[in-house]
Amino acid sequence: MAYFYEEPSRTFSEYLLIPGYSSAECIPSCVSLKTSLVKYRKGEEPALSINIPMVSAIMQSVSDDRLAVALAQEGGLSFIYGSQTVENQAEMIRKVKRYRAGFVVSDSNVSPDMTLKDVLDITEKTGHSTVAVTENGQSGGKLLGIVTNKDYRVSRMSMDTKVKDFMTTLDHLVYADESTTLKEANDIIWEHKINCLPLVNKNQELVYLVFRKDYDTHKKNENELIDQSKRYMVGAGINTRDYKERVPALLEAGADALCIDSSEGFSEWQKLTIDYIRENYGDRVKVGAGNVVDADGFRFLAEAGADFVKVGIGGGAICITREQKGIGRGQATALIEVAKARDEYYKETGIYVPICSDGGIVHDYHITLALAMGADFVMLGRYFARFDESPTKRVNVGGSYMKEYWGEGSARARNWQRYDMGGDKKLSFEEGVDSLVPYAGSLKDNVNLTLSKVRGAMCNCGALTIPELQEKAKITLVSATSIVEGGAHDVTLRNK
Ligand SMILES: NC(=O)c1ccc[n+]([C@@H]2O[C@H](COP(=O)([O-])OP(=O)(O)OC[C@H]3O[C@@H](n4cnc5c(N)ncnc54)[C@H](O)[C@@H]3O)[C@@H](O)[C@H]2O)c1
């Protein structure tokens, strides 16, 4: 007979934290959010930690090299999506590793024969007002000029006007050699009263742009996540099929950690993948596995040698696995059970295996709850998809800016052809949707705001570290009416 759970599975919104005693030292600026990324033995330090408990989801619409850099600057880690060719994924890893703070690879480029309409379309899409004009319209092409909003007047000019007729040409531009340091670039910017300095190589091809406003930001990122060579750290998603080609290429490119990306991790495929990594690289290559939603799944992956275990099936905003296959579990319940299994495993073996709560985070406080319930860090998709740095298009819908966001189980993501579901492709079904999320600005501003709430709540619980929160947190279930009580109620909201 089938096994029946006695309690329903629950979501984060059904829980709240009860404050504990906070001493006078317990203030947000004293909170450390540093957390272990990979397993370690009792009494030892983990080989890899992250400075904030946030990683970005292994998704085409979330984690590319640009988002990875922005998140590493704040202390978190991105897992670059694996639903692309091995070469492309490895190149994204290389880009993060090569990244020099303050040196921007232009994402808004046109050729001289393109039009004002093209310029406006590009600035709308990227949100950047400086457009490089290169011979081939690509970022590494021969630099011919720059277009900014000072070069055109939309009300007076025809949309067909060619870029070459209104751009600021190279002979009127200040530019410098690619070897210029950030400090030197900044001095040139001030000396010439310009906003942007293009850096070119000896063939006059555009390599970087340096912006005046970026200098202060890049001088100091106290929390940034860097490796021993001071390069930003970056993770990569892998799958259980082509790992023999993908893993060596990603490691060669410089990936700091890997994570097997699957909706369902309690499977022999994951063990075979971890076995391959251990046989070929021993313990020095770190690999997370998942996703699981119960103690059995956790133990299987921990025993298979996973460095961390990812928890969550069907809780993602774009995920419809529960509707399509009837597989999944409320995220809070899944996490609570896996955290308990992790603690038991630690007691038994002396090995602490970090767990990552993946999916189901809707409000910032859900992050605090996930940590209090035993997660060491959380993986977020929708959250990061809303920011400037995510890879997707920003679109205007009815006067509001939105960003595209689609699931890895959607037809849109699967189109790159990793999927071989066996037999006729038409028979496969989708486990994710294609959607839009409200555009929310920069990653830095949002992450800082979110984490200030996490730190504040931790202080309310009398905790200055994540392990302390896990030990001290008092968590209560809430009734449906107390959820209503928790929002604004019995008032007429203004500015709505
Ligand atoms: N977390 C979630 O709730 C959730 C839900 C749906 C989809 N997703 C995402 O969608 C993407 C796809 O997930 P998925 O579970 O469909 O991918 P998957 O590749 O893990 O599994 C797809 C199918 O292929 C089979 N398979 C795996 N390795 C194989 C091998 N070597 N040979 C033969 N068959 C093999 C699996 O058993 C499964 O039936 C991932 O990015 C995943 O994270 C996540």
The ligand as an ORCA input file, in Angstrom:
! r2SCAN-3c Opt
* xyz 0 1
  N      13.125     22.238     -9.342
  C      12.035     22.011    -10.004
  O      10.985     21.939     -9.438
  C      12.030     21.816    -11.486
  C      10.906     21.298    -12.106
  C      10.920     21.127    -13.496
  C      12.029     21.468    -14.219
  N      13.115     21.977    -13.583
  C      14.287     22.348    -14.360
  O      14.090     21.925    -15.686
  C      15.292     21.441    -16.240
  C      15.100     20.031    -16.711
  O      14.918     19.163    -15.607
  P      14.627     17.624    -15.869
  O      14.394     16.999    -14.560
  O      13.585     17.496    -16.926
  O      16.032     17.168    -16.524
  P      16.834     15.792    -16.431
  O      17.792     15.836    -17.553
  O      17.414     15.588    -15.087
  O      15.754     14.669    -16.632
  C      15.011     14.484    -17.827
  C      14.737     13.002    -18.018
  O      15.919     12.372    -18.518
  C      16.258     11.217    -17.738
  N      17.730     11.108    -17.733
  C      18.604     11.852    -17.017
  N      19.874     11.504    -17.303
  C      19.820     10.544    -18.248
  C      20.801      9.790    -18.958
  N      22.111      9.961    -18.757
  N      20.358      8.910    -19.891
  C      19.049      8.734    -20.095
  N      18.080      9.397    -19.446
  C      18.453     10.296    -18.531
  C      15.652     11.505    -16.388
  O      15.434     10.350    -15.640
  C      14.353     12.231    -16.760
  O      13.353     11.323    -17.088
  C      16.333     21.599    -15.165
  O      16.951     22.842    -15.383
  C      15.536     21.614    -13.900
  O      16.180     22.301    -12.854
  C      13.132     22.136    -12.246
*
